[in-house]
Amino acid sequence: MTLGELSIVPCNVSSVPDRNNFQPMPYETGTEGYERVLQKLDGSWAGPDLPIQ
C-alpha cells in the first residue's frame, strides 16, 4: 500500500511465533495478518485489541 510518498509494509514484530525476537517479518500480501494491519491503519478493524498487561 502506498500513501503519498510513504510505502506501508505490514509486518509482524517477531519472526518466531512464541516470543518477540525483535526481528520484524513482513506479512505476505493477502494473508490474515497483512489485512489486519491495513484495517487497523484505515480504521476499519472490528476485531479484539490485544490486552496490555
C-alpha distance matrix in Angstrom:
0.0 3.8 6.7 9.9 10.7 8.6 6.1 5.4 7.2 8.9 12.5 16.0 18.4 21.0 21.5 24.6 24.9 28.1 27.5 25.2 25.8 23.3 21.4 17.7 16.4 12.9 12.6 12.6 10.0 11.7 14.1 15.4 14.3 10.6 10.9 13.2 11.0 8.4 11.7 13.3 10.9 11.2 14.9 15.4 16.5 20.1 21.1 23.4 22.6 24.0 27.5 28.2 31.5
3.8 0.0 3.8 6.2 7.1 5.7 4.5 6.0 9.0 11.4 14.8 18.4 20.3 23.1 23.8 27.1 27.7 30.7 29.7 27.1 27.5 24.6 22.9 19.3 18.6 15.3 15.7 15.9 13.5 15.4 17.8 19.1 17.7 14.1 14.5 16.3 13.8 11.1 14.2 15.3 12.2 12.4 16.2 17.4 18.8 22.6 23.8 25.9 24.8 26.2 29.5 29.9 33.2
6.7 3.8 0.0 3.8 6.0 5.1 6.2 7.4 11.1 13.1 16.4 19.9 21.2 24.4 25.7 28.8 29.3 32.1 30.8 28.0 28.7 25.6 24.3 20.8 20.7 17.6 18.1 18.8 16.6 18.1 20.2 20.9 19.3 16.0 15.9 17.2 14.4 11.7 14.2 14.7 11.1 11.1 14.7 16.6 18.4 22.1 23.7 25.6 24.3 25.9 29.0 29.2 32.6
9.9 6.2 3.8 0.0 3.8 5.5 8.0 10.4 14.0 16.4 19.6 23.1 24.2 27.3 28.5 31.9 32.6 35.3 33.8 30.9 31.2 28.0 26.7 23.4 23.5 20.5 21.4 22.0 19.7 21.5 23.7 24.6 23.0 19.7 19.7 20.9 18.1 15.5 17.9 18.2 14.6 14.4 17.9 19.9 21.9 25.6 27.3 29.2 27.7 29.3 32.2 32.2 35.6
10.7 7.1 6.0 3.8 0.0 3.8 6.8 9.9 13.2 16.2 18.8 22.4 23.2 26.1 27.2 30.7 31.9 34.6 32.9 29.7 29.7 26.3 24.9 21.9 22.1 19.5 20.9 21.7 20.0 22.3 24.3 25.4 23.5 20.2 20.9 22.1 18.9 16.9 19.7 19.8 16.1 16.8 20.2 22.4 23.9 27.7 29.0 30.6 28.8 30.0 32.8 32.5 35.6
8.6 5.7 5.1 5.5 3.8 0.0 3.8 6.4 9.7 12.6 15.1 18.6 19.4 22.4 23.6 27.1 28.2 30.8 29.1 26.0 26.1 22.7 21.4 18.3 18.6 16.0 17.6 18.7 17.3 19.6 21.3 22.3 20.0 16.9 17.9 18.8 15.5 13.8 16.9 16.7 13.2 14.5 17.9 20.0 21.1 24.9 25.9 27.3 25.4 26.4 29.3 28.9 32.1
6.1 4.5 6.2 8.0 6.8 3.8 0.0 3.8 6.5 9.8 12.4 16.1 17.4 20.1 20.9 24.4 25.5 28.4 27.0 24.1 24.1 21.0 19.2 15.9 15.7 12.8 14.2 15.1 13.8 16.4 18.0 19.4 17.2 13.9 15.3 16.7 13.5 12.0 15.6 15.8 12.8 14.2 17.7 19.3 20.0 23.8 24.5 26.0 24.4 25.2 28.3 28.3 31.4
5.4 6.0 7.4 10.4 9.9 6.4 3.8 0.0 3.8 6.3 9.2 12.8 14.3 17.2 18.3 21.5 22.3 25.1 23.9 21.1 21.6 18.7 17.1 13.5 13.3 10.3 11.4 12.8 11.7 14.0 15.1 16.0 13.7 10.6 12.1 13.1 9.8 8.7 12.4 12.4 9.8 11.8 15.0 16.5 16.7 20.5 20.9 22.3 20.7 21.5 24.8 24.9 28.0
7.2 9.0 11.1 14.0 13.2 9.7 6.5 3.8 0.0 3.8 6.2 9.9 11.8 14.2 14.8 18.2 19.1 22.1 21.1 18.5 18.7 16.2 14.2 10.5 9.7 6.6 7.9 9.6 9.4 12.2 12.8 14.1 11.5 8.6 11.2 12.3 9.2 9.3 13.0 13.2 11.5 13.9 16.8 17.7 17.2 20.8 20.6 21.8 20.3 20.6 23.9 24.2 27.1
8.9 11.4 13.1 16.4 16.2 12.6 9.8 6.3 3.8 0.0 3.8 7.1 9.7 12.2 13.1 16.0 16.3 19.3 18.6 16.4 17.2 15.1 13.5 9.7 8.6 5.8 5.9 8.5 8.6 10.5 10.3 10.9 7.9 5.6 8.4 8.8 5.9 7.2 10.6 10.5 9.9 12.6 14.8 15.5 14.3 17.7 17.1 18.2 16.9 17.1 20.6 21.2 24.1
12.5 14.8 16.4 19.6 18.8 15.1 12.4 9.2 6.2 3.8 0.0 3.8 6.2 8.4 9.5 12.4 13.1 16.0 15.1 12.8 13.4 11.5 9.9 6.1 5.3 4.0 5.2 8.8 10.5 12.5 11.1 11.6 8.0 7.3 10.7 10.4 7.9 10.3 13.2 12.6 12.5 15.6 17.4 18.0 16.2 19.2 17.9 18.4 16.7 16.1 19.4 19.7 22.2
16.0 18.4 19.9 23.1 22.4 18.6 16.1 12.8 9.9 7.1 3.8 0.0 3.8 5.5 7.1 9.3 9.6 12.3 11.5 9.5 10.8 9.6 8.6 5.6 5.3 6.2 6.6 10.3 12.6 14.0 11.7 11.4 7.7 8.8 11.9 10.8 9.1 12.4 14.5 13.4 14.3 17.5 18.6 19.0 16.6 19.0 17.0 16.9 15.2 13.9 17.0 17.3 19.5
18.4 20.3 21.2 24.2 23.2 19.4 17.4 14.3 11.8 9.7 6.2 3.8 0.0 3.8 7.0 9.1 10.0 11.7 9.7 6.8 8.1 6.2 6.5 4.4 6.6 8.7 10.1 13.9 16.2 17.7 15.5 15.0 11.3 12.4 15.3 13.7 11.6 14.9 16.9 15.1 15.7 19.3 20.1 21.1 18.6 20.9 18.8 18.0 15.7 13.8 16.2 15.8 17.6
21.0 23.1 24.4 27.3 26.1 22.4 20.1 17.2 14.2 12.2 8.4 5.5 3.8 0.0 3.8 5.5 7.2 9.0 7.2 4.9 5.4 5.4 5.1 4.9 6.2 9.5 10.9 14.2 17.2 18.8 16.1 15.9 12.5 14.1 17.3 15.9 14.4 17.8 19.7 18.2 19.1 22.6 23.4 24.0 21.3 23.3 20.8 19.9 17.9 15.5 17.7 17.4 18.6
21.5 23.8 25.7 28.5 27.2 23.6 20.9 18.3 14.8 13.1 9.5 7.1 7.0 3.8 0.0 3.8 6.8 9.3 8.7 7.6 6.8 7.7 5.7 6.0 5.3 8.9 10.2 12.9 16.3 18.1 15.5 15.9 13.0 14.4 17.9 17.2 16.0 19.1 21.4 20.5 21.3 24.6 25.6 25.9 23.2 25.3 22.8 22.2 20.7 18.5 20.9 20.9 21.9
24.6 27.1 28.8 31.9 30.7 27.1 24.4 21.5 18.2 16.0 12.4 9.3 9.1 5.5 3.8 0.0 3.8 5.9 6.3 7.0 6.9 9.3 8.5 9.4 9.0 12.2 12.7 15.2 18.7 19.9 16.8 16.8 14.2 16.4 19.5 18.5 17.9 21.3 23.0 22.0 23.4 26.6 27.2 27.3 24.2 25.8 22.8 21.9 20.6 18.0 20.0 20.2 20.7
24.9 27.7 29.3 32.6 31.9 28.2 25.5 22.3 19.1 16.3 13.1 9.6 10.0 7.2 6.8 3.8 0.0 3.8 5.9 7.8 9.4 11.7 11.5 11.6 11.0 13.6 13.1 15.5 18.7 19.2 15.7 15.0 12.8 15.7 18.3 16.9 17.0 20.5 21.6 20.7 22.7 25.6 25.8 25.5 22.2 23.3 20.1 19.0 18.1 15.5 17.5 18.3 18.8
28.1 30.7 32.1 35.3 34.6 30.8 28.4 25.1 22.1 19.3 16.0 12.3 11.7 9.0 9.3 5.9 3.8 0.0 3.8 7.3 9.2 12.1 13.0 13.9 14.0 16.9 16.6 19.3 22.4 22.8 19.3 18.1 16.0 19.0 21.4 19.5 19.6 23.3 24.1 22.7 24.9 28.0 27.8 27.6 24.1 24.9 21.5 19.8 18.6 15.5 16.7 17.1 16.9
27.5 29.7 30.8 33.8 32.9 29.1 27.0 23.9 21.1 18.6 15.1 11.5 9.7 7.2 8.7 6.3 5.9 3.8 0.0 3.8 6.2 9.0 10.7 12.0 13.2 16.4 16.9 20.0 23.0 23.8 20.5 19.4 16.6 19.3 21.9 19.8 19.1 22.9 23.9 22.1 23.9 27.2 27.1 27.5 24.2 25.2 22.0 20.1 18.2 14.9 15.9 15.5 15.3
25.2 27.1 28.0 30.9 29.7 26.0 24.1 21.1 18.5 16.4 12.8 9.5 6.8 4.9 7.6 7.0 7.8 7.3 3.8 0.0 3.8 5.4 7.7 9.1 11.1 14.3 15.5 18.9 21.8 23.0 20.1 19.3 16.0 18.1 20.8 18.8 17.5 21.1 22.5 20.5 21.7 25.3 25.5 26.3 23.2 24.8 22.0 20.2 17.9 14.8 16.0 15.1 15.3
25.8 27.5 28.7 31.2 29.7 26.1 24.1 21.6 18.7 17.2 13.4 10.8 8.1 5.4 6.8 6.9 9.4 9.2 6.2 3.8 0.0 3.8 5.5 8.3 10.5 14.2 16.0 19.2 22.4 24.1 21.4 21.2 17.9 19.5 22.7 21.1 19.5 22.9 24.8 22.9 23.7 27.3 27.9 28.8 26.0 27.8 25.2 23.7 21.4 18.4 19.7 18.6 18.8
23.3 24.6 25.6 28.0 26.3 22.7 21.0 18.7 16.2 15.1 11.5 9.6 6.2 5.4 7.7 9.3 11.7 12.1 9.0 5.4 3.8 0.0 3.8 6.1 9.4 12.7 15.1 18.5 21.2 23.2 21.0 20.8 17.2 18.3 21.4 19.9 17.7 20.9 23.0 21.0 21.2 25.0 25.8 27.1 24.6 26.8 24.6 23.3 20.6 18.0 19.5 18.2 18.9
21.4 22.9 24.3 26.7 24.9 21.4 19.2 17.1 14.2 13.5 9.9 8.6 6.5 5.1 5.7 8.5 11.5 13.0 10.7 7.7 5.5 3.8 0.0 3.8 6.4 9.9 12.7 15.8 18.7 21.1 19.1 19.6 16.1 16.7 20.2 19.4 17.1 20.0 22.6 21.1 21.1 24.7 26.0 27.1 24.8 27.2 25.1 24.4 22.0 19.8 21.9 21.0 22.0
17.7 19.3 20.8 23.4 21.9 18.3 15.9 13.5 10.5 9.7 6.1 5.6 4.4 4.9 6.0 9.4 11.6 13.9 12.0 9.1 8.3 6.1 3.8 0.0 3.8 6.6 9.5 12.7 15.4 17.7 16.0 16.5 13.0 13.1 16.6 16.0 13.6 16.3 19.0 17.7 17.6 21.1 22.6 23.6 21.5 24.2 22.4 22.0 19.8 18.1 20.7 20.2 21.8
16.4 18.6 20.7 23.5 22.1 18.6 15.7 13.3 9.7 8.6 5.3 5.3 6.6 6.2 5.3 9.0 11.0 14.0 13.2 11.1 10.5 9.4 6.4 3.8 0.0 3.8 6.4 9.3 12.3 14.8 13.0 14.2 11.1 11.0 14.8 14.8 12.9 15.4 18.3 17.7 17.8 20.9 22.6 23.1 21.0 23.7 21.9 22.0 20.4 19.1 22.0 22.1 23.9
12.9 15.3 17.6 20.5 19.5 16.0 12.8 10.3 6.6 5.8 4.0 6.2 8.7 9.5 8.9 12.2 13.6 16.9 16.4 14.3 14.2 12.7 9.9 6.6 3.8 0.0 3.8 6.5 8.9 11.7 10.7 12.3 9.5 8.3 12.0 12.8 10.8 12.6 15.8 15.8 15.6 18.4 20.5 20.8 19.2 22.1 20.8 21.6 20.3 19.6 22.9 23.3 25.6
12.6 15.7 18.1 21.4 20.9 17.6 14.2 11.4 7.9 5.9 5.2 6.6 10.1 10.9 10.2 12.7 13.1 16.6 16.9 15.5 16.0 15.1 12.7 9.5 6.4 3.8 0.0 3.8 6.3 8.4 6.9 8.7 6.3 5.3 9.1 10.2 9.3 11.0 13.8 14.5 14.9 17.2 19.1 18.7 17.0 19.7 18.3 19.5 18.8 18.4 22.0 23.0 25.4
12.6 15.9 18.8 22.0 21.7 18.7 15.1 12.8 9.6 8.5 8.8 10.3 13.9 14.2 12.9 15.2 15.5 19.3 20.0 18.9 19.2 18.5 15.8 12.7 9.3 6.5 3.8 0.0 3.8 6.3 5.8 9.0 8.2 6.6 9.7 11.9 11.6 12.4 15.2 16.6 16.9 18.6 20.8 19.9 18.6 21.2 20.1 21.8 21.6 21.6 25.2 26.5 28.9
10.0 13.5 16.6 19.7 20.0 17.3 13.8 11.7 9.4 8.6 10.5 12.6 16.2 17.2 16.3 18.7 18.7 22.4 23.0 21.8 22.4 21.2 18.7 15.4 12.3 8.9 6.3 3.8 0.0 3.8 5.7 8.9 9.0 6.1 8.0 11.2 11.0 10.7 13.4 15.5 15.5 16.5 19.0 17.9 17.3 20.0 19.6 21.8 21.8 22.5 26.2 27.7 30.5
11.7 15.4 18.1 21.5 22.3 19.6 16.4 14.0 12.2 10.5 12.5 14.0 17.7 18.8 18.1 19.9 19.2 22.8 23.8 23.0 24.1 23.2 21.1 17.7 14.8 11.7 8.4 6.3 3.8 0.0 3.8 6.7 8.2 6.0 6.3 9.8 10.9 10.4 12.1 14.8 15.4 15.9 17.9 16.1 15.4 17.7 17.3 19.9 20.6 21.6 25.4 27.4 30.2
14.1 17.8 20.2 23.7 24.3 21.3 18.0 15.1 12.8 10.3 11.1 11.7 15.5 16.1 15.5 16.8 15.7 19.3 20.5 20.1 21.4 21.0 19.1 16.0 13.0 10.7 6.9 5.8 5.7 3.8 0.0 3.8 5.5 5.2 6.3 8.6 10.2 11.0 12.3 14.4 15.7 16.8 18.2 16.5 14.9 16.9 15.7 17.8 18.5 19.0 22.8 24.8 27.4
15.4 19.1 20.9 24.6 25.4 22.3 19.4 16.0 14.1 10.9 11.6 11.4 15.0 15.9 15.9 16.8 15.0 18.1 19.4 19.3 21.2 20.8 19.6 16.5 14.2 12.3 8.7 9.0 8.9 6.7 3.8 0.0 3.8 5.5 5.3 6.1 8.7 10.1 10.5 12.2 14.4 15.4 16.1 14.2 12.0 13.5 12.0 14.1 15.1 15.8 19.5 21.9 24.5
14.3 17.7 19.3 23.0 23.5 20.0 17.2 13.7 11.5 7.9 8.0 7.7 11.3 12.5 13.0 14.2 12.8 16.0 16.6 16.0 17.9 17.2 16.1 13.0 11.1 9.5 6.3 8.2 9.0 8.2 5.5 3.8 0.0 3.8 5.5 5.0 6.3 8.8 9.9 10.6 12.5 14.4 15.3 14.2 11.8 13.9 12.1 13.5 13.5 13.8 17.6 19.4 22.1
10.6 14.1 16.0 19.7 20.2 16.9 13.9 10.6 8.6 5.6 7.3 8.8 12.4 14.1 14.4 16.4 15.7 19.0 19.3 18.1 19.5 18.3 16.7 13.1 11.0 8.3 5.3 6.6 6.1 6.0 5.2 5.5 3.8 0.0 3.8 5.5 5.4 6.5 8.8 10.2 11.0 12.7 14.4 13.6 12.1 14.9 14.1 16.0 15.8 16.5 20.3 21.8 24.7
10.9 14.5 15.9 19.7 20.9 17.9 15.3 12.1 11.2 8.4 10.7 11.9 15.3 17.3 17.9 19.5 18.3 21.4 21.9 20.8 22.7 21.4 20.2 16.6 14.8 12.0 9.1 9.7 8.0 6.3 6.3 5.3 5.5 3.8 0.0 3.8 5.5 5.2 6.1 8.6 9.9 10.6 12.0 10.5 9.3 12.0 11.9 14.5 14.9 16.4 20.2 22.2 25.3
13.2 16.3 17.2 20.9 22.1 18.8 16.7 13.1 12.3 8.8 10.4 10.8 13.7 15.9 17.2 18.5 16.9 19.5 19.8 18.8 21.1 19.9 19.4 16.0 14.8 12.8 10.2 11.9 11.2 9.8 8.6 6.1 5.0 5.5 3.8 0.0 3.8 5.5 5.1 6.2 8.7 10.0 10.4 9.2 6.9 9.5 8.8 10.9 11.1 12.7 16.4 18.5 21.7
11.0 13.8 14.4 18.1 18.9 15.5 13.5 9.8 9.2 5.9 7.9 9.1 11.6 14.4 16.0 17.9 17.0 19.6 19.1 17.5 19.5 17.7 17.1 13.6 12.9 10.8 9.3 11.6 11.0 10.9 10.2 8.7 6.3 5.4 5.5 3.8 0.0 3.8 5.5 5.2 6.3 8.8 10.0 10.2 8.5 11.8 11.4 12.9 11.9 13.1 16.7 18.0 21.3
8.4 11.1 11.7 15.5 16.9 13.8 12.0 8.7 9.3 7.2 10.3 12.4 14.9 17.8 19.1 21.3 20.5 23.3 22.9 21.1 22.9 20.9 20.0 16.3 15.4 12.6 11.0 12.4 10.7 10.4 11.0 10.1 8.8 6.5 5.2 5.5 3.8 0.0 3.8 5.4 5.1 6.2 8.5 8.6 8.4 12.1 12.8 15.0 14.4 16.2 19.8 21.1 24.6
11.7 14.2 14.2 17.9 19.7 16.9 15.6 12.4 13.0 10.6 13.2 14.5 16.9 19.7 21.4 23.0 21.6 24.1 23.9 22.5 24.8 23.0 22.6 19.0 18.3 15.8 13.8 15.2 13.4 12.1 12.3 10.5 9.9 8.8 6.1 5.1 5.5 3.8 0.0 3.8 5.4 5.2 5.9 5.0 4.8 8.4 9.8 12.4 12.4 14.9 18.4 20.1 23.7
13.3 15.3 14.7 18.2 19.8 16.7 15.8 12.4 13.2 10.5 12.6 13.4 15.1 18.2 20.5 22.0 20.7 22.7 22.1 20.5 22.9 21.0 21.1 17.7 17.7 15.8 14.5 16.6 15.5 14.8 14.4 12.2 10.6 10.2 8.6 6.2 5.2 5.4 3.8 0.0 3.8 5.6 5.2 6.3 5.0 8.6 9.4 10.9 9.9 12.3 15.6 16.9 20.6
10.9 12.2 11.1 14.6 16.1 13.2 12.8 9.8 11.5 9.9 12.5 14.3 15.7 19.1 21.3 23.4 22.7 24.9 23.9 21.7 23.7 21.2 21.1 17.6 17.8 15.6 14.9 16.9 15.5 15.4 15.7 14.4 12.5 11.0 9.9 8.7 6.3 5.1 5.4 3.8 0.0 3.8 5.6 7.9 8.2 11.9 13.1 14.7 13.3 15.4 18.4 19.2 22.9
11.2 12.4 11.1 14.4 16.8 14.5 14.2 11.8 13.9 12.6 15.6 17.5 19.3 22.6 24.6 26.6 25.6 28.0 27.2 25.3 27.3 25.0 24.7 21.1 20.9 18.4 17.2 18.6 16.5 15.9 16.8 15.4 14.4 12.7 10.6 10.0 8.8 6.2 5.2 5.6 3.8 0.0 3.8 5.7 7.8 11.3 13.5 15.7 15.1 17.8 20.8 21.9 25.7
14.9 16.2 14.7 17.9 20.2 17.9 17.7 15.0 16.8 14.8 17.4 18.6 20.1 23.4 25.6 27.2 25.8 27.8 27.1 25.5 27.9 25.8 26.0 22.6 22.6 20.5 19.1 20.8 19.0 17.9 18.2 16.1 15.3 14.4 12.0 10.4 10.0 8.5 5.9 5.2 5.6 3.8 0.0 3.8 5.7 8.6 11.2 13.1 12.7 15.8 18.5 19.9 23.6
15.4 17.4 16.6 19.9 22.4 20.0 19.3 16.5 17.7 15.5 18.0 19.0 21.1 24.0 25.9 27.3 25.5 27.6 27.5 26.3 28.8 27.1 27.1 23.6 23.1 20.8 18.7 19.9 17.9 16.1 16.5 14.2 14.2 13.6 10.5 9.2 10.2 8.6 5.0 6.3 7.9 5.7 3.8 0.0 3.8 6.3 9.3 12.2 12.8 16.1 19.1 21.1 24.7
16.5 18.8 18.4 21.9 23.9 21.1 20.0 16.7 17.2 14.3 16.2 16.6 18.6 21.3 23.2 24.2 22.2 24.1 24.2 23.2 26.0 24.6 24.8 21.5 21.0 19.2 17.0 18.6 17.3 15.4 14.9 12.0 11.8 12.1 9.3 6.9 8.5 8.4 4.8 5.0 8.2 7.8 5.7 3.8 0.0 3.8 5.8 8.6 9.3 12.6 15.7 17.9 21.5
20.1 22.6 22.1 25.6 27.7 24.9 23.8 20.5 20.8 17.7 19.2 19.0 20.9 23.3 25.3 25.8 23.3 24.9 25.2 24.8 27.8 26.8 27.2 24.2 23.7 22.1 19.7 21.2 20.0 17.7 16.9 13.5 13.9 14.9 12.0 9.5 11.8 12.1 8.4 8.6 11.9 11.3 8.6 6.3 3.8 0.0 3.8 6.9 8.9 12.5 15.1 17.9 21.2
21.1 23.8 23.7 27.3 29.0 25.9 24.5 20.9 20.6 17.1 17.9 17.0 18.8 20.8 22.8 22.8 20.1 21.5 22.0 22.0 25.2 24.6 25.1 22.4 21.9 20.8 18.3 20.1 19.6 17.3 15.7 12.0 12.1 14.1 11.9 8.8 11.4 12.8 9.8 9.4 13.1 13.5 11.2 9.3 5.8 3.8 0.0 3.8 6.6 9.6 12.4 15.6 18.7
23.4 25.9 25.6 29.2 30.6 27.3 26.0 22.3 21.8 18.2 18.4 16.9 18.0 19.9 22.2 21.9 19.0 19.8 20.1 20.2 23.7 23.3 24.4 22.0 22.0 21.6 19.5 21.8 21.8 19.9 17.8 14.1 13.5 16.0 14.5 10.9 12.9 15.0 12.4 10.9 14.7 15.7 13.1 12.2 8.6 6.9 3.8 0.0 3.8 6.5 8.8 12.2 15.1
22.6 24.8 24.3 27.7 28.8 25.4 24.4 20.7 20.3 16.9 16.7 15.2 15.7 17.9 20.7 20.6 18.1 18.6 18.2 17.9 21.4 20.6 22.0 19.8 20.4 20.3 18.8 21.6 21.8 20.6 18.5 15.1 13.5 15.8 14.9 11.1 11.9 14.4 12.4 9.9 13.3 15.1 12.7 12.8 9.3 8.9 6.6 3.8 0.0 3.8 6.4 9.1 12.4
24.0 26.2 25.9 29.3 30.0 26.4 25.2 21.5 20.6 17.1 16.1 13.9 13.8 15.5 18.5 18.0 15.5 15.5 14.9 14.8 18.4 18.0 19.8 18.1 19.1 19.6 18.4 21.6 22.5 21.6 19.0 15.8 13.8 16.5 16.4 12.7 13.1 16.2 14.9 12.3 15.4 17.8 15.8 16.1 12.6 12.5 9.6 6.5 3.8 0.0 3.8 6.4 9.4
27.5 29.5 29.0 32.2 32.8 29.3 28.3 24.8 23.9 20.6 19.4 17.0 16.2 17.7 20.9 20.0 17.5 16.7 15.9 16.0 19.7 19.5 21.9 20.7 22.0 22.9 22.0 25.2 26.2 25.4 22.8 19.5 17.6 20.3 20.2 16.4 16.7 19.8 18.4 15.6 18.4 20.8 18.5 19.1 15.7 15.1 12.4 8.8 6.4 3.8 0.0 3.8 6.3
28.2 29.9 29.2 32.2 32.5 28.9 28.3 24.9 24.2 21.2 19.7 17.3 15.8 17.4 20.9 20.2 18.3 17.1 15.5 15.1 18.6 18.2 21.0 20.2 22.1 23.3 23.0 26.5 27.7 27.4 24.8 21.9 19.4 21.8 22.2 18.5 18.0 21.1 20.1 16.9 19.2 21.9 19.9 21.1 17.9 17.9 15.6 12.2 9.1 6.4 3.8 0.0 3.8
31.5 33.2 32.6 35.6 35.6 32.1 31.4 28.0 27.1 24.1 22.2 19.5 17.6 18.6 21.9 20.7 18.8 16.9 15.3 15.3 18.8 18.9 22.0 21.8 23.9 25.6 25.4 28.9 30.5 30.2 27.4 24.5 22.1 24.7 25.3 21.7 21.3 24.6 23.7 20.6 22.9 25.7 23.6 24.7 21.5 21.2 18.7 15.1 12.4 9.4 6.3 3.8 0.0
